[in-house]
Amino acid sequence: MASEHTEVHNPAAAPLQRYLGKVVCVTGSSRGIGRRMALRFAAEGADVIIHYFRNGDAAREVVAEIEKMGRTALLVRANLAQEEKVHQLFQTIEEHYGRLDVYVHNAASGRNRPALDVDSKGWDWTVNVNARSFLLGAQHAARLMPPTGGAMLAISSFGSDRVFPYYTSVGATKAAIESLVRYFAIELADRKINVNAISAGAVVTGALEHFPEIEKTWAKIEEKIPYHRMVNADDVANLALFLCSREAEMIRGQTIKLDGGLTLLVP
């Protein structure tokens, strides 16, 4: 099964220390892409805020792994659909660390329905968790970033500009996130805060297994992808670590596609 694909990151390779002494917040970091990014930032020296809403045991496991690396990890539970909880998340960060250097908006949710079946409750939930929380989170994060600057990164998907079954509400919010990235990139440039997005396509994690007919979707993607394997969480983490570093200083307001070349093909 596609979701059991082995990650390719080589843990034996000595990691860089680009984030030594930096404070990094990764929302939705109890599993999947968020978990991998959090661990990789910690491996490069960062102290990491681990955010979760439902997967408490998994989040605590991530914290334990980070602490084994000799870094600190702050565990915060917050329902990002609620504005006051977003505020409390960043208030907690400020109380513990006094600042924030990198903010990664990874948490996402949605009602998996065809467009004609999306109800207003499901729509509001998806918009609030995915798009509004990024708007509010970026506003709070910018206030906590030092005068020397910082970085923000949003995780999107190619459902933002393409159509996939049952992806209506999520795809629309991902498009909104990519638009917000452009606006924040311009407005925060004079504060030396860089803002970008990764459009990650069909990443091999367990996060998509709840989508209807996902096995058929995986099979079609694996058949079409021009490269010899699917994208995995370490691929996303590799790009995230670069985009949030000083090395990516002149990449601003961009949504970088990470899909193994899949979207280059004519449908």
C-alpha positions as CSV (number, residue, x, y, z in Angstrom):
1,M,0.0,0.0,0.0
2,A,1.3,3.5,-0.9
3,S,1.0,4.8,2.6
4,E,3.6,2.2,3.9
5,H,6.4,3.6,1.6
6,T,9.7,3.8,3.4
7,E,11.1,7.3,4.1
8,V,14.4,8.1,2.4
9,H,16.0,10.5,4.9
10,N,19.3,9.1,6.1
11,P,19.4,9.6,9.9
12,A,23.1,8.6,9.8
13,A,24.0,11.8,7.9
14,A,25.2,14.5,10.2
15,P,22.5,17.3,10.2
16,L,23.3,20.9,9.8
17,Q,22.7,23.3,12.7
18,R,20.9,26.1,10.8
19,Y,18.3,26.4,13.5
20,L,20.6,26.2,16.6
21,G,18.9,28.3,19.3
22,K,15.9,29.1,17.2
23,V,12.3,28.7,18.3
24,V,10.0,27.0,15.8
25,C,6.3,26.4,15.9
26,V,4.8,23.6,13.7
27,T,1.0,23.3,13.9
28,G,-0.5,19.9,13.5
29,S,2.8,18.3,14.5
30,S,1.7,15.1,16.2
31,R,1.8,13.0,13.0
32,G,2.5,12.9,9.3
33,I,4.3,15.8,7.6
34,G,4.0,18.0,10.7
35,R,5.7,15.4,12.9
36,R,8.5,14.9,10.5
37,M,9.1,18.7,10.1
38,A,9.2,19.2,13.9
39,L,11.8,16.4,14.3
40,R,13.9,17.7,11.5
41,F,13.9,21.3,12.8
42,A,14.9,19.9,16.2
43,A,17.7,17.8,14.7
44,E,19.1,21.1,13.3
45,G,19.1,22.7,16.7
46,A,15.7,24.2,17.2
47,D,13.4,24.3,20.2
48,V,10.0,23.3,18.9
49,I,6.4,24.0,19.8
50,I,4.4,20.8,19.2
51,H,0.8,21.6,18.5
52,Y,-2.1,19.1,18.4
53,F,-5.8,18.9,18.9
54,R,-6.9,15.3,19.0
55,N,-3.7,13.1,18.9
56,G,-2.3,13.7,22.4
57,D,-0.4,10.4,22.7
58,A,1.3,10.8,19.4
59,A,2.2,14.4,20.2
60,R,3.8,13.4,23.5
61,E,5.9,10.9,21.6
62,V,7.2,13.6,19.4
63,V,8.0,15.7,22.4
64,A,10.0,12.8,23.9
65,E,11.9,12.3,20.7
66,I,12.9,16.0,20.6
67,E,14.0,16.0,24.2
68,K,16.2,13.0,23.5
69,M,18.0,15.2,21.0
70,G,18.8,17.7,23.8
71,R,16.3,20.3,22.6
72,T,13.2,21.6,24.4
73,A,9.7,20.9,23.2
74,L,6.6,22.8,24.3
75,L,3.4,20.8,24.0
76,V,0.2,22.8,23.3
77,R,-3.3,21.6,22.6
78,A,-5.5,24.0,20.7
79,N,-8.6,23.8,18.5
80,L,-7.5,26.1,15.7
81,A,-11.2,26.5,14.6
82,Q,-11.6,28.8,17.6
83,E,-10.1,32.2,17.4
84,E,-9.4,32.4,21.2
85,K,-7.5,29.1,21.1
86,V,-5.2,30.5,18.3
87,H,-4.6,33.5,20.5
88,Q,-3.8,31.2,23.5
89,L,-1.4,29.1,21.5
90,F,0.8,32.1,20.7
91,Q,0.3,33.6,24.2
92,T,1.7,30.3,25.6
93,I,4.7,30.5,23.2
94,E,5.4,34.0,24.3
95,E,5.2,33.1,28.0
96,H,7.7,30.2,27.5
97,Y,10.1,31.5,25.0
98,G,9.5,35.2,24.6
99,R,9.8,35.0,20.9
100,L,9.3,33.0,17.7
101,D,11.7,32.6,14.8
102,V,9.8,30.2,12.5
103,Y,6.1,29.6,12.1
104,V,4.9,26.6,10.1
105,H,1.2,26.4,9.4
106,N,0.7,22.7,8.7
107,A,-2.5,21.8,10.6
108,A,-5.5,21.1,8.3
109,S,-8.9,19.6,8.4
110,G,-12.0,19.4,6.2
111,R,-15.3,17.8,5.3
112,N,-14.7,15.4,2.5
113,R,-17.8,16.0,0.3
114,P,-18.6,16.7,-3.4
115,A,-19.2,20.4,-4.0
116,L,-23.0,19.9,-4.2
117,D,-23.0,18.2,-0.8
118,V,-20.8,20.7,1.2
119,D,-22.9,22.1,4.1
120,S,-22.3,25.4,5.7
121,K,-21.2,23.9,9.0
122,G,-18.5,21.8,7.3
123,W,-17.5,24.8,5.2
124,D,-17.1,27.0,8.2
125,W,-15.1,24.4,10.0
126,T,-12.7,23.9,7.1
127,V,-12.2,27.6,6.5
128,N,-11.6,28.3,10.2
129,V,-9.1,25.5,10.7
130,N,-7.2,25.8,7.5
131,A,-7.4,29.5,6.3
132,R,-8.5,31.7,9.1
133,S,-6.1,30.1,11.6
134,F,-3.3,30.9,9.2
135,L,-4.4,34.5,8.9
136,L,-4.5,34.9,12.7
137,G,-1.5,32.7,13.3
138,A,0.7,34.8,10.9
139,Q,-0.5,38.0,12.6
140,H,0.5,36.6,16.1
141,A,3.7,35.1,14.8
142,A,4.9,38.3,13.2
143,R,4.5,40.1,16.5
144,L,6.7,37.6,18.2
145,M,9.5,37.6,15.7
146,P,12.7,39.5,16.5
147,P,13.9,42.6,14.7
148,T,16.5,40.4,12.8
149,G,13.6,38.7,11.1
150,G,12.1,35.2,10.8
151,A,10.2,32.9,8.5
152,M,6.7,31.6,7.9
153,L,5.7,28.6,5.9
154,A,2.3,27.3,4.9
155,I,1.7,23.7,3.7
156,S,-0.7,23.7,0.8
157,S,-1.6,21.0,-1.8
158,F,-2.2,20.9,-5.5
159,G,-5.9,20.7,-4.7
160,S,-5.6,24.5,-4.5
161,D,-5.6,24.8,-8.3
162,R,-6.8,21.4,-9.5
163,V,-9.9,19.4,-8.9
164,F,-9.9,16.1,-6.9
165,P,-12.9,14.0,-5.7
166,Y,-14.3,15.1,-2.3
167,Y,-11.7,17.9,-1.9
168,T,-13.9,20.9,-2.5
169,S,-13.7,22.6,0.9
170,V,-10.1,21.8,1.5
171,G,-9.0,22.8,-2.0
172,A,-10.7,26.2,-1.7
173,T,-9.0,26.9,1.7
174,K,-5.6,25.9,0.3
175,A,-6.1,28.4,-2.5
176,A,-6.9,31.0,0.1
177,I,-3.7,30.1,2.1
178,E,-1.6,30.6,-1.0
179,S,-3.1,34.0,-1.6
180,L,-2.5,35.0,2.0
181,V,1.2,33.9,1.6
182,R,1.6,36.5,-1.2
183,Y,0.1,39.3,0.9
184,F,2.0,38.5,4.0
185,A,5.3,38.2,2.0
186,I,4.9,41.8,0.8
187,E,3.7,43.3,4.0
188,L,6.3,41.7,6.2
189,A,9.3,42.1,3.9
190,D,10.4,45.3,5.6
191,R,10.5,43.4,8.8
192,K,12.8,40.8,7.3
193,I,10.1,38.1,7.7
194,N,10.0,35.7,4.8
195,V,6.8,33.9,3.9
196,N,6.3,31.0,1.4
197,A,4.2,27.9,0.8
198,I,4.8,24.3,-0.2
199,S,2.2,22.7,-2.4
200,A,2.8,19.1,-1.5
201,G,1.2,16.6,-3.8
202,A,0.1,13.2,-2.8
203,V,2.4,12.8,0.2
204,V,2.9,9.3,1.6
205,T,1.5,9.6,5.1
206,G,-1.7,8.2,6.8
207,A,-3.4,11.6,6.7
208,L,-5.3,10.9,3.5
209,E,-6.6,7.5,4.4
210,H,-10.0,8.9,5.5
211,F,-10.8,10.2,2.0
212,P,-13.4,8.1,0.2
213,E,-12.0,5.9,-2.6
214,I,-8.5,6.8,-1.6
215,E,-7.1,3.5,-2.8
216,K,-8.2,4.3,-6.4
217,T,-6.8,7.8,-6.1
218,W,-3.4,6.5,-4.9
219,A,-3.3,3.9,-7.7
220,K,-3.9,6.6,-10.4
221,I,-1.3,8.9,-8.9
222,E,1.3,6.1,-8.7
223,E,0.6,5.2,-12.3
224,K,1.1,8.7,-13.6
225,I,4.0,10.0,-11.5
226,P,7.1,10.3,-13.8
227,Y,9.6,9.6,-11.0
228,H,10.2,6.2,-9.5
229,R,8.6,6.9,-6.1
230,M,5.9,8.9,-4.3
231,V,6.6,12.1,-2.3
232,N,7.1,11.5,1.4
233,A,7.2,13.5,4.5
234,D,11.0,13.9,4.5
235,D,10.8,15.5,1.0
236,V,8.5,18.1,2.5
237,A,10.8,18.6,5.5
238,N,13.9,19.0,3.3
239,L,12.2,21.9,1.4
240,A,10.7,23.4,4.6
241,L,14.2,23.5,6.3
242,F,15.5,25.3,3.2
243,L,12.7,27.8,2.7
244,C,12.8,28.9,6.4
245,S,16.5,29.4,6.3
246,R,18.6,32.5,5.4
247,E,19.6,30.6,2.3
248,A,16.1,31.2,0.9
249,E,16.2,34.9,1.6
250,M,15.2,35.9,-1.9
251,I,12.5,33.4,-2.4
252,R,9.4,35.3,-1.2
253,G,5.7,34.8,-1.5
254,Q,6.1,31.7,-3.6
255,T,4.2,28.4,-3.6
256,I,6.7,25.7,-4.5
257,K,5.3,22.6,-6.0
258,L,6.7,19.4,-4.6
259,D,5.1,16.5,-6.5
260,G,7.8,14.4,-8.3
261,G,6.9,16.1,-11.5
262,L,3.3,14.8,-11.5
263,T,1.6,18.1,-12.3
264,L,3.9,18.7,-15.3
265,L,2.0,16.1,-17.2
266,V,-1.0,16.8,-19.5
267,P,-4.1,15.2,-17.9
